[in-house]
Amino acid sequence: MIEPEHLFLGQEKEETREEPEQVQKHPPKERRKALKTVLTKLKLRKHKSKKLALQEILEISSGSLKECRSAALGDLPWHFLRKVLALNVSARNTIVEEENLEQRMKVKEEEKRVDERIFFNSETDVRVSVNPLDVLCAVLLCSDSFLQQEIFSKMSLCQFALPLLLPPLETPKCTLMLWAMRGIVKQWMPHSLAESKGFREENLVLTPMAVISFVRMGTSTFSKSAVLNDFLSPSQQHNDFFIHRDSESGNIPREIAEGLVEIAWYFPGQKSSDLFPEPIAVTNLRGDAESHWVQFSFLTQVSSAVFIFADCISEREYILYIMDYDPEMHNWYIPGLWHGVPPMAPVNRGYSEKVFELKKSLFEFIKDRSHKRPPKDIPQFIEWVKSLWRAVKHENFIFSFRNSLIAEAYNQLSMKYSEWDWHFRREMHLWVSEQETVIQNVDLDELDHSNWKNDLQAKLSSGEQRMLQHLEEYFESGAANLHLVERYKEDFIRSASSLKRELENYSSTKCIEAIRIKKGRHKIDTLQIEYLKIFEGKVDKLLEDCRKNEYRLEDEELKKEFERMWAETLSAISPTPLENRQILSDIELSLRKELAHRGSLVNLKVQEAKCLLNYRISTFQMKPEYLETSIIYRVTHFFAKKDRWHKAEELARSLMTLCSSYINEKVCCRGDYDETYCVELLHMINEKLQESDVQKLHITACFEIDLKLHILGEATHSFQKMHDDFIKENDPHVRLENLRPQYFSVFRDLYLEKDALQNRAKDFCEHCLYPSIVDYINKRLGIEIVNDILTSSQSIGYASRSFFQFCVLKELLEERDVNKFVNYIMEYETFVKGWIKGQILDHYAENDLKDLEKEIVSHIVKKIRETMESMTHKSIETLSEFLDNFCQHMQKELVISKDNLMGIQFKNTFDPCQFSAWVGKFLPDLQTQIMSNFAALEIKSKLSNLSVKPQCELFNRVFGCGKQCPFCKVPCEAGGSAHKEHFAAIHRPQGLGRYRNESSEELVHSICSTDVVSNSTFRNWDTDWEWHPYKDYRDYYPDWCIQPDPSINASDYWKFVLKEFNCDFARCYNAKPADLPEDWKNISQEQALEAIKETYNVN
């Protein structure tokens, strides 16, 4: 590393540096000969003395209108000059387009040999051409100063590296090309000016900046210039600043450009993605630094840092010796210590043998390397062996679920975490239920947002701390083999925080929605109270009039008078009906507004769509026009056609499922339609379509429009019905008519001067308690179903993700339905949701919900009795006051209709003890009636009415992150929801995940864990259909940890599945059946079942 300095390119004349004779590798005679040869090839010898001028190059002639082609080597300089002055980035392409027949045959034969190799890197290019750097040096040598300046200016605009030092060609002197750079002006935004959005603009040669230099010593197995291109390129853009061996003609040997020093710059422009906060210059010495000592010395003086690329420093010592790794000789697998389950298990024989072999190998390695590098002293060696031995004993080299001890320890931790997770979720579900009830009970002006928000934060913090405490206590409990999973403790800590955020969002959304519904009903409820007060006045007047009559009215006469009064009053107040909105118009307007800025073609497509009611989610089908089909795109993405189709289809399906869930959730709220629902649906669709993975699909606007039409068409149907139901239920006329029998009953009892307290108690039970208790059951039953399942015989399937996988795979094996296997693999989330719901329906078809329902009803009835009893001892004088107190005490449990309460409270004499007694007498009948009505409902109907869907809660418990292996589609089994890496117990044949052989089209039967330690390659959509080594799969999938072990074979379970349904899978995936090994054909269904029992440690 060199002392930090800054390069100040402030000189405005050419300078030369002389190379000492003792370090010159190429004598002047050889250099002159090489220069003469190159100038002859390029037909530039006459311009060696008579320099090319800028005026000559810019001159307009008949040749200026012809296409610039390189038909011979002599055309290359002119091709370069015309292209670079036109700012064409292909200017450095020095391939001669027309070659003689003999040369074309030679190239064809060479290309044929290339096709026969898997990995090929040509040492030299056999085509007739010249290295681009030789052309550049020759052109600059033959150009005058003004042309050089123009060339440099244009090269800079093309983001080409510029020559800083031209090598000594005719004389032993290097040329410093500062004058040619004097016209280059750059603009950039340093981080110091980022806040003010300011920028700097300065002449390049007058700007002081740090210089980082890169040189090579000896030969190198990788391209220094390619590395520098990657280093300098922005994250979303790649620039070829420097020509390298993989560039066009870049591997043609340089004849005169050895010793050339190039310079490129990095300028900051965007703080979030900049590599450096200030400009830097990067220089690159061409050739071996040992052969160009003057250039190297110059770089050490002007550079802040000099980096040396070298494969080896000397003949015997590698600079990267720490990476001297032989996967065949240095990869060790140590079997587990115990053969079986302790304490009765003996020591594993393979363990002792492998440990002995490891010891021998270590000592042989030390002896072999002792003459290459100094050995450690005894204390250092002992500490090093201790560290290694701890790793062997604790098996913490790598995390392998093939080891049963690790698998068991991790599984136990996951099961514990699942328990804590559900307890936290259950608490928050109960809290949300209480808050929704309170919001519905209190007056709008009494609603204090800060109260429930503060309460929510306290509840969430308490739940998170309790989970973290449980986790800490578990790791201190001394449970078996916890040290093997200690590193994953942080994953579960992050998962607890992630769960808190998830529940915070869920709880806030629920409360805000309850407040919105409350506000939507407020005006209707206020108006209804005013109407009822008018009716009560009329009833009161009618009662007085009837009592003034000389003779007593019979029931029929009373009813006739009451009906007349009711009809006259209803006609007089003429209740204003609720506005019946056309949801179709609202949603169409929202869609047009959202697409208004998208251009005429998009809007024309929307206009052609006619009526949204013609679209439903079930009628959506993929069409070829949904994918980009330009000629360029078809050529560059030929292999991606099928994959794109499937991915776009999966995208549409997942979005429609997501939006359907949102629609159903809003409909179940039983509120009125709100415009924000449509806006939220469009936001959900747009957010998904903006994801980077989706952008890579290059779907057309037609796909987006049709998808939105089908989703919003479905929403229109659902939301219109939701709105109509709300209007019907809350229509003032209908609500008043529903209360007429109750008011007549009160009127008649008052006229006859009967003790009506018994009737009022009965009305209270039928009209107030019954609907509120049913609502209470629907809010609690979902939570109790989850609890019941987690404590029943089914609980093992939901104890952890591993056990869940076992249960699903066992059932799939028993049913032997290939379509279900395909759905499980390719549509995992949808399959799991359907499977869990099916399990719940099957379970409660045999064991009905009666016991759970009875327990919930008994609990709330008991609470009602206790509340009534407590209120009899208070000095309450009116029924109205009694019922208000009762509602206040039960405001977290029951939502009681204000309409029905007003009818019961109207002009009644009151005895609290007597009223409570009558209510207590009617409660058993009420409980029986509720249980009877619930028993008559089908289980599917009951589930649809629940506030907390048990299938969703169980899904959240076992689904995890939902990520699948990019090769075989096996789901991630990592615990918690915020783990850093995805992994699975065992991977599957990749053909089950649609992978096929490129040439034969046969499904692949190898598995990922084998391929990631092989020399095999893959390509897919993520690699942009470029071949990529399996062993470097984390370049594209950094979050996946696939256990690299060539000894692991595919599970017998999946061998059996692929063997049994080979042709069916091939037909579903539009491929050819896999060519399976012979021994797979002998696997039975019983062996397949035993395989997954072993994999998931199920006895």
Order of alpha helices (4+ residues) and beta strands (2+ residues): beta-beta-alpha-alpha-alpha-alpha-alpha-alpha-beta-beta-beta-beta-beta-alpha-beta-beta-alpha-beta-alpha-alpha-alpha-alpha-alpha-alpha-alpha-alpha-alpha-alpha-alpha-alpha-alpha-alpha-alpha-alpha-alpha-alpha-alpha-alpha-alpha-alpha-alpha-alpha-alpha-alpha-alpha-beta-beta-alpha-alpha-alpha
